[in-house]
Amino acid sequence: MLISLKNVSKTIEGREILKDINWQVNKGEHWLVYGLNGAGKTTLLNIVNAYEFATTGEVVLFGHRPGEIGYSAQDVREQMGYISCELSGKFQPEETVRDVVLSGFRQTIGLYHTPTQEEINRAKDVLEQLNIAEFESQCLGKLSSGEQQRVLLARAIINRPKVLVLDEPTNGLDFVGREQFIDTLKRMYYHYPETALIYVTHFIEEISSDVNQALLLKEGSIHAKGEIEDVLNGHHLSKLFNMPVKVYHHHHRYQIVRL
């Protein structure tokens, strides 16, 4: 077990954001976390990333409780990779792709250490694995938004994380950029089958058959969770949206249609 939340609740300024969350993430599992705006997805990720503490309940991350003596939040994050739709904007546009990827070793925004030859070789290997080696010497700012997200995926897995968190990674991408990112993600699944995935998105059409678990959040509570084929269906999503919908699954992808 990599992540365990038992009876976790979070209250902020008197408002209960998360309510009695029970959830486990195990090695090799790929989770979709899905819900409307305000459902509690961001707060859940902040707890998993050790940016926030739960108000009540038990949180265990990689065998340790956040805040315990001798185990820091940084110890948690060193075992995780992270991508969001805003992350690329935090880097200087003149930074090279190689340096951006190498910064993943220390999880810094910018490269502030002299990389070893072993680290340089590792960066080259990851770029090759994800089929983006052609970008290595280019400046990040010269790439399209979709290409930048693929580079950040390489940065996120440079340390071979136990858990990879994708927080709306394709938000703002056009169709081509999104599809290329999904193709690159499939390469990551192939090369790192033991890495667990937590994928937050508003667009289930980008979820491939490689994602095998789903957690649906509604108003801070778990609406449904389990095998994705048992959760991502018209029955559960109609109740989630308070709107009748049907879910289609074809060509290993999902689509929601309003009835």
N, C-alpha and C positions, 0 to 999 in steps of 0.2 A: 504494500500500500504506500503510495506517494503522498497523497493528500487525504485528510480525513476531517470532516466537519460534522459534529454531533450536537444537535439541538442548538444551533448557532442563531443568535439574533443580534441585530445591530440597531441601536437607537441613536439618532442625531437630533439634537435640539428638541427632544420630546417626541419626535416622530420615529416610528418603528419602520426602518428601511428594509430589513430582512427579518423574517419570522420563522423560527424553528427549522432551520436548514439542516438536513441530514444528507450528506453526499460524500462519496469516496471516488478518488481517481487512482487507478492502478496502472502499472507499467504496460505500455503498448496500447492503452485505450485512447480512442479519439472521440472527444466529447464536443457536441454542439451545445452551446448555451444560448437560448433563444427566448425572447420576450419583448413586449412593447417598451417604449420609452418609459422610464420611471419604475420598471419592474424590479430593479435592484441588481442588474447585471454589473454595473461599474463598482458598486460597493462589494459585491461578491469577489470580483477580481482583485480589488484592493486588499481584501482579507487574505486571499490566496497568495498574493505577492508580498504580504507582510508590510503593506503600507498603512493598514488600519488594523486595530484590534477589535475582536467581537465584544459586544457588551455582555452577553451571556453565552454559555455553551463552551464546547471544547474544540479547539483547532489544533491539529497535528500536521506539521509540514515536514516531510522527509524524516519522520521519526522523532521530531522535537516540537515542543510547544513554543510559539513565538514569545520572546521576552524572557525565556528561561536563562539562567546564568550560564555564560559560556557559549551561548548560541544567539547570534545577532540576526537582524533582518537581512544584512548583507550575506550572511551564510545561506539564507533561504534563496536569495536572488541569484547567487552564484550557481545554483542548481537549476535555474530556469532561463529560458529564452523568451523574449518579448518583442512583439511588433504591434504598433498601432498606426492609424492613418495619419497621426500628427508627428510621428517620430522623425521622419526624414527632414522635416522643416527645422529641426533643432541642430542639424549639422551645417557646417559652412559649405556653400556650394562648390568651392574650389578644392575641397578635400577629395582625394582620389578614392576610388572604390576599394582598392587594396587597404588603405588606411581605415576606411569606415568598417570594413570587415574585421580588421585586426583590433579595432577598438572594442570589439565584443569580448575579447579575453578579459578585460578589466571592467567591462560594462560602463565605459565612459563615453561621453558625447565629445568625440574628438580623440585623436591618438596622443596620449601623454606619456607613453613609455617607449623605449627602444625595443622593438620586437626582436626576438631571437630568430635564428634561422629555422628552428623547428616551428615556430609560430608562423613564419612567412610561408613555409612549405604547407602547413596545415590550411592556411587561407587559400593558397592556390588549389589545393585538393578540393576544398568545399566549393569554390567557384566552378571547378570542373564538374563536380558531382551534380551541381544544379544547372549546368550548361550555360553559365554566364561568364565564362573565363574571358570572353572578348571585352568585357567591361573593366577589367582589372586596372588598367592605367588611366582610365577616363575619369574626369571630374564628376562627382555626384550630380552637380547642378546641370550638367549637360545631358543627363538622362531624362527620359520621360517619367511620369509619376509611377507608371506600372513597373518600369525597369528599376526605379529606386526601391520599390517595395520588394522586388526579388533580391536586390542587394542586401536589404535589411534582413531578409530571411537567412541569407548566408551568414550575416553577422550574428543572428540569433542562435544559430546552431554550431558556431565555431567551437564552443566549449563542450559540445556533446551534452546538452542539457537533459535532465530527466523529464522535464515538463516544458512544453512550448506553448506560450499563450499568444493567441492572435486576436487582438481587439479591433474588430471591424477593419481588417487589413486592406480590403478592396474598396472602402468608402471613397468616392470621388474618382474612381478609375473608369475609363471608358470600357466598352465591351472587349476590345482587343487586349487592353492592359489587364483586365480582370481574368480573361481566359489564359493569358500567358502566366499570370501569377499562379493560377490553379494548376497549370501544367508543371510549374517549378515546384509547387507544393507536393505534387505526386512524386517527383523525384526525391524530395526529402523523405517522404513516407518509405520509399524503397530503400534508401541508404541508412535510415535510422528507425528501424521497425520497433525498437523498444522505447522510443521517446513517446511519452504521453502528450496528447494535444487537448487544449481547451480553446475552442473556436467560437468567438462571439460575432454574430452578424445579424443584420436585419433582412438579409436576402438568402433564403434557403436554396435558391436556384444555383448558388455557387458551391453548395455542399455536395461533395462526391461520395461515392460508395465506400471510400476509405474511412469516412467518419462513421463509427459504429454505435455510438451512444448519444443520447440527447437528454438535456435537462431543460424543461420549460419553466420559466418564472412568470408569476402573475401577482402583481401588487405585493412583492416581497416574499412570497411563499412559493414553494415548489408545486407547480400545477401537475407535472408528470415527469417521470424520469425512467430511463432504462434503455433497452435495445432500440436503436433509432427507428426500425421498421414498426415497432410497437407504439412508439410515441409520436412520430411525425406523421400524423394522419388527420383526416377531416374531423373525426370525432373530437380529438384533443384540441386541435387548432381552432375549431369553431367556438369552443368554450373559452379558449384563450383570448380570442378576438371579440367575443360576443357578437359574432357575425358568421353566417353559414359559409363555409368554404369547402373545397375539395382539393385533395393533394394527389398529384400525378407523379409517378416515378418511372422515367424512361431514359434510356441511354445513360444509366447510372447517375442521374441527377434528379432533383425534385423541382416541382412547380406547384404554386398555390393559385387556385382560381376561385373567385367569389361566385357563389351561387345566387 
